[in-house]
Amino acid sequence: MANPLRELNEKYGQSVWYDNLNRDLLDSGRLQRLVDGDGVSGGTSNPSIFEKAVGAGNVYDDHLRQLVAQGEGPAAVYDALTVTDVQRSADVFRPIYDRTHAADGYASLEVSPLIAGDTQASSDEARRLFRALNRPNAMIKIPGTPAGLPAVEQCLADGLNINITLLFGVENYEQVARAYISALEKRRAAGLPIDRTASVASFFVSRVDTMVDDMLLQKIQAAGSDAERLRLRSLLGKAGIANARIAYQKYKDIFSGPRWQALAQAGARVQRCLWASTSTKNPDYRDVMYVEGLIGPDTINTLPQSTLDAFREHGRTAPTLEQDVEGAFDCIRRLEEAGINFKTVTDELQVQGVQLFSEAFQTANGTLRRKREAFLAEKESGIRTSARE
C-alpha cells in the first residue's frame, strides 16, 4: 500500500518533519525508522517538547548523573541534554542533508524563550548554541518577535541556519522573509557564500483556529438571528488554513522577481514555509485537516506522532495549498466584518506562544534542578557510606 506520508514529498515536494525530538526517540531507534519508513526528513524541538520529555520518566537520568558527577550546574545541564538530543537527531538526518545538497535534513534547537524580548541576548545565544551543536544541518530557532527579527537577520548574515518560530500573522511572516533576503544580500556583498545558509519560517496553524473559534462561539451565542448564527458557524475551523494559504501567496510574491533571482543565481535557496502546530485540537474536526489542507511544493509540515500516525493511516494527498485562495481571503474578510480583528488575534497568539514556551522552559529546568539535587544527595550519601566503611 502507498504511504501518504511519503507521497507528500515524492509527489508534491513537501517535506515531513517530526515535531517531537527527544532522547527516547533516539535511544529506541524510532527516529531512524521514521526516516526509513515514512520519509521523515527533519525535526524540531522546543521547550514544551523537552519539558514533557524530561518529566515523563528516567530516560535522561544516566546522562544527568554523569553531568552531576562532572560538577555541572543547572544551566549547563539543560544545555548538555538538549544539545545532545539535537546533535544526535542531526546525525540521523545528515544523509538526507548530504543527498539533497543542504536542501533538507535539518534538526532545530530553540534559544531560551526568556530572552525573546532581547535582541542582543537572542543573537548571542543563537551563536553559542550553533557552535555547541557543531553540525552543518543544525538550525537555531528564534521567535519572530519584534526583538527577535533583528537577531534573525544578523545571525543569517553571519551564516547560521535559522528557524524563525512562533509566526502567526502574514505581516509578521513578510518581515521574516524580507529579513532573510536582506541577510543573504549582506553576505553576498561581503563576498561570502550563500548557498549553504538555510532558513525556514514556522507558521503556526491550529492555534489560530482555537482562538478564533472561541471568539466565534461567543458571537454565535449573542447573535440576534438564525441567519447571523449560520454565517458565523460557517467560519468555524476555517481561519488557520486560510491564513496559511494567504501566507503562501505572500511567499510566492517575495521569492520571485529580480531581487530574489539575483540571489538564486548565486546559489541561494528559498526560505521555506513550515506549517507548525498541525495537530487538530478540536475533536469535532478531521484529525489530519492541517496536513491535507496545506500540501504544496517547497514547504514543510512538522507533525507530532499522533498526527503522523493518523495521516499514514487515512491521509489523503492532493495539491491543496493553492486551492480556493480567493476563499481564504474571503474568510479573513468575513471574520473582520464579524468584529474579529485578525491582526490583534495573531499578535496576541505570538505573545501567548512566548509565554507558554517560557513556562515550559522554567518547568523543565525546575524538574532538572530537583533531579540534580537528588543525585547530588545520592552521591553525598554514597561518599559518607564509603567513608564509614
C-alpha positions in Angstrom: 0.0 0.0 0.0 1.2 3.5 -0.8 2.2 5.6 2.2 0.6 9.0 2.1 3.4 10.5 4.2 6.0 9.6 1.5 3.6 10.9 -1.2 3.8 14.4 0.3 7.4 14.6 -0.8 7.6 12.3 -3.7 4.5 13.7 -5.5 4.1 17.2 -4.1 7.5 18.4 -3.0 6.6 18.9 0.7 8.9 17.7 3.4 7.7 15.9 6.5 9.5 16.8 9.7 9.0 15.3 13.1 7.7 17.7 15.8 9.0 15.9 18.9 12.7 15.3 19.0 13.7 13.6 22.3 16.0 11.1 23.9 13.7 8.1 23.9 13.0 8.6 20.2 16.8 8.4 19.6 17.7 5.6 22.0 14.9 3.4 20.7 15.8 3.8 17.1 12.3 5.1 16.3 13.6 8.3 14.6 15.7 6.2 12.1 12.6 4.1 11.5 10.5 7.2 10.8 13.2 8.3 8.3 13.4 4.9 6.6 9.7 4.1 6.6 7.8 7.3 6.4 10.3 9.6 4.7 10.6 12.0 7.6 13.5 14.3 6.6 13.9 16.7 9.5 12.8 17.5 13.0 12.1 20.2 15.6 12.4 20.6 19.3 11.2 23.4 21.6 10.9 24.0 25.4 7.5 22.4 25.6 8.7 19.2 23.9 11.7 19.0 26.2 9.6 19.7 29.3 7.3 16.8 28.5 10.2 14.5 27.7 12.3 15.2 30.8 9.3 15.0 33.1 7.9 11.7 31.6 10.4 9.2 33.0 14.0 8.5 33.6 15.4 8.4 30.0 17.7 11.3 30.8 18.8 10.2 34.2 22.1 8.4 33.2 23.3 11.4 31.3 22.2 13.7 34.1 24.1 11.6 36.7 27.2 12.0 34.5 26.8 15.7 34.4 26.3 15.9 38.1 29.4 13.9 38.7 31.3 16.4 36.5 30.1 19.2 38.7 27.8 20.8 36.0 25.3 23.4 37.3 21.6 23.6 36.3 22.1 25.8 33.2 24.9 23.6 31.9 22.7 20.5 32.5 19.8 21.8 30.4 22.3 22.8 27.6 24.0 19.5 27.6 20.8 17.4 27.4 19.1 19.5 24.7 22.2 20.0 22.6 22.9 16.2 22.7 19.4 15.4 21.5 19.6 17.8 18.6 23.2 16.7 17.7 22.1 13.1 17.6 19.0 14.0 15.6 21.1 16.0 13.1 23.3 12.9 12.7 20.3 10.8 11.8 19.2 13.4 9.2 22.8 14.0 7.8 22.5 11.6 4.9 19.4 13.5 3.8 21.2 16.8 4.1 24.1 15.4 2.0 21.9 13.8 -0.6 19.8 16.9 -1.1 22.9 19.2 -1.1 21.7 21.1 2.1 18.1 21.5 0.9 16.7 19.3 3.6 17.7 17.2 6.6 17.7 19.7 9.5 17.2 19.5 13.3 16.3 22.6 15.3 17.1 23.8 18.8 15.5 26.8 20.3 17.1 29.7 22.2 15.7 30.4 25.6 12.2 32.0 25.3 13.1 34.0 28.4 15.2 36.3 26.2 12.6 36.7 23.4 12.4 40.4 24.1 16.2 41.0 24.0 17.8 41.3 20.5 21.4 41.1 21.6 20.9 38.2 24.0 19.0 36.2 21.4 21.7 36.8 18.8 24.5 35.8 21.3 22.6 32.7 22.4 21.9 31.6 18.9 25.6 31.8 18.0 26.6 30.0 21.2 24.2 27.1 20.5 25.1 26.9 16.9 28.8 26.5 17.8 27.9 23.9 20.5 25.8 21.8 18.1 28.7 21.9 15.6 26.6 20.3 12.8 26.1 21.8 9.3 22.5 20.7 9.4 21.6 22.2 12.7 19.1 25.1 12.9 18.6 27.5 15.7 15.0 28.6 16.5 14.5 32.3 17.3 10.9 33.6 17.8 9.8 36.1 15.2 9.1 38.8 17.8 9.9 42.5 17.2 13.1 42.0 19.2 13.8 38.7 17.5 13.7 39.9 14.0 17.0 41.9 14.1 18.7 38.9 15.7 17.3 36.7 12.9 18.8 38.9 10.2 22.1 39.3 11.9 22.5 35.5 12.6 21.6 34.7 9.0 24.1 37.3 7.8 26.7 35.5 9.9 25.9 32.2 8.2 23.8 30.5 10.8 20.8 28.3 9.8 17.8 29.9 11.4 14.3 28.6 12.0 12.0 31.6 12.8 9.3 30.3 15.1 6.0 31.5 16.6 4.8 33.1 13.4 1.0 33.7 13.2 0.4 36.8 11.2 1.0 37.3 7.5 2.6 40.7 8.0 5.0 39.2 10.6 5.8 36.5 8.1 6.6 39.1 5.4 9.0 40.8 7.8 10.8 37.4 8.4 11.1 36.7 4.7 12.4 40.1 3.9 15.0 39.7 6.7 16.2 36.5 5.1 16.7 38.2 1.7 18.5 41.2 3.3 20.8 38.9 5.2 21.7 37.0 2.1 22.3 40.2 0.2 24.7 41.3 3.0 26.6 38.0 2.8 26.9 38.3 -1.0 28.1 41.9 -0.8 30.8 40.8 1.6 31.9 38.0 -0.8 30.6 35.3 1.5 28.8 32.1 0.2 25.1 32.0 0.4 24.3 28.5 -1.0 24.5 26.8 2.4 22.7 29.3 4.6 19.3 27.8 5.3 16.2 29.1 6.9 12.5 28.1 7.5 9.6 30.3 8.6 7.5 28.3 11.1 3.9 29.4 10.7 1.6 28.1 13.4 -1.8 27.0 12.3 -4.2 25.2 14.7 -3.8 27.7 17.5 -5.3 30.3 15.2 -8.5 28.3 14.9 -8.5 27.6 18.7 -8.6 31.4 19.5 -10.8 32.4 16.6 -13.4 29.6 17.2 -13.7 30.7 20.8 -14.4 34.2 19.7 -16.9 33.0 17.1 -18.8 30.8 19.6 -19.3 33.8 21.8 -20.7 35.8 18.9 -22.9 32.9 17.9 -24.4 32.8 21.4 -25.1 36.6 21.2 -26.4 36.5 17.6 -29.8 38.0 17.1 -31.0 35.8 14.2 -30.6 32.3 12.8 -29.2 33.7 9.6 -26.4 35.5 11.6 -25.7 32.4 13.6 -25.4 30.4 10.4 -23.0 32.9 8.8 -20.8 32.8 11.9 -20.9 29.0 12.2 -19.7 28.7 8.6 -16.4 30.3 9.7 -15.6 27.8 12.4 -12.4 25.9 11.8 -11.5 27.9 8.7 -9.2 30.7 9.8 -6.0 28.6 10.4 -5.8 27.1 6.9 -7.0 30.3 5.2 -4.3 32.3 7.0 -1.6 29.8 5.9 -2.7 29.8 2.3 -2.5 33.6 2.2 1.0 33.4 3.7 2.0 31.1 0.9 0.8 33.5 -1.7 3.0 36.1 0.0 5.9 33.7 -0.1 5.4 33.3 -3.9 5.4 37.0 -4.3 8.5 37.6 -2.2 10.6 34.7 -3.7 10.3 35.9 -7.3 11.3 38.9 -9.2 14.7 40.5 -9.9 15.8 40.9 -6.3 15.4 37.3 -5.4 16.5 36.0 -8.8 19.9 37.7 -8.3 20.4 35.7 -5.1 19.0 32.5 -6.6 21.5 32.7 -9.4 24.3 33.0 -6.8 23.1 29.7 -5.2 20.6 30.9 -2.6 17.7 28.7 -1.6 14.2 29.9 -0.8 13.2 30.2 2.9 10.6 27.5 3.1 7.3 27.9 4.9 7.0 25.4 7.7 3.5 24.6 8.9 3.7 24.1 12.7 1.0 23.3 15.3 -0.7 21.0 12.9 -2.3 18.6 15.3 -6.1 19.1 15.4 -7.2 20.5 18.8 -10.9 20.2 18.2 -12.2 16.6 18.2 -15.1 17.7 16.0 -12.6 18.4 13.2 -10.9 15.8 10.9 -7.7 14.8 12.7 -5.5 15.4 9.6 -7.1 18.6 8.4 -4.0 20.7 8.8 -2.0 18.3 6.7 -4.5 17.6 4.0 -5.3 21.3 3.6 -1.7 22.6 3.2 0.0 20.4 0.7 2.3 22.3 -1.7 5.9 22.4 -3.0 8.9 23.9 -1.2 7.1 23.7 2.2 7.4 21.6 5.3 4.7 20.1 7.6 6.0 19.3 11.0 4.0 16.5 12.7 3.6 15.2 16.2 3.4 11.4 16.5 -0.4 11.2 16.7 -0.9 13.3 13.5 1.8 11.4 11.7 0.2 8.1 12.6 -3.3 9.3 11.6 -2.1 10.6 8.2 -0.2 7.4 7.5 -3.4 5.5 8.1 -6.0 7.6 6.4 -4.5 10.8 5.0 -5.5 12.0 1.5 -2.9 13.7 -0.7 -3.6 16.4 -3.3 -2.1 19.8 -4.1 -4.4 21.7 -1.8 -2.2 24.7 -0.7 -3.4 26.9 -3.6 -6.9 25.7 -3.8 -9.6 28.3 -3.3 -7.2 31.2 -2.5 -9.9 33.7 -3.1 -12.0 31.8 -0.4 -9.1 32.2 2.0 -9.0 36.0 1.6 -12.8 36.0 1.8 -12.7 34.0 5.1 -10.4 36.6 6.7 -12.6 39.5 5.4 -15.7 37.9 6.8 -14.1 37.5 10.2 -13.2 41.2 10.2 -16.8 42.0 9.2 -17.9 39.9 12.2 -15.9 42.1 14.5 -12.8 39.9 14.8 -9.6 41.9 14.3 -7.4 39.3 12.8 -4.1 41.2 13.4 -5.0 41.5 17.1 -5.6 37.8 17.2 -2.2 36.9 15.6 -0.3 39.4 17.7 -1.9 38.0 20.9 -1.1 34.4 19.8 2.6 35.3 19.5 2.6 36.8 22.9 0.9 33.8 24.3 3.3 31.4 22.5 6.3 33.1 24.0 4.7 32.9 27.4 3.8 29.2 27.1 7.3 28.3 25.9 8.8 30.4 28.8 6.6 28.5 31.3 7.7 25.1 29.8 11.3 26.2 29.9 11.1 27.1 33.5 9.2 23.9 34.4 11.8 21.7 32.6 14.6 23.5 34.4 12.8 23.0 37.7 12.5 19.3 37.0 16.2 19.1 36.2 17.1 21.0 39.3 15.2 18.6 41.5 16.7 15.6 39.9 20.2 17.1 40.1 19.7 17.8 43.8 18.5 14.3 44.4 21.5 12.9 42.5 23.9 15.2 44.5 22.3 13.9 47.7 22.6 10.4 46.5 26.3 11.0 45.7 27.0 12.6 49.1 25.3 9.7 50.8 27.5 7.2 48.9 30.6 9.2 49.9 29.6 9.1 53.6 28.8 5.4 53.5 32.2 4.7 51.8 34.0 6.8 54.4 32.4 4.9 57.3 33.3 1.6 55.7 
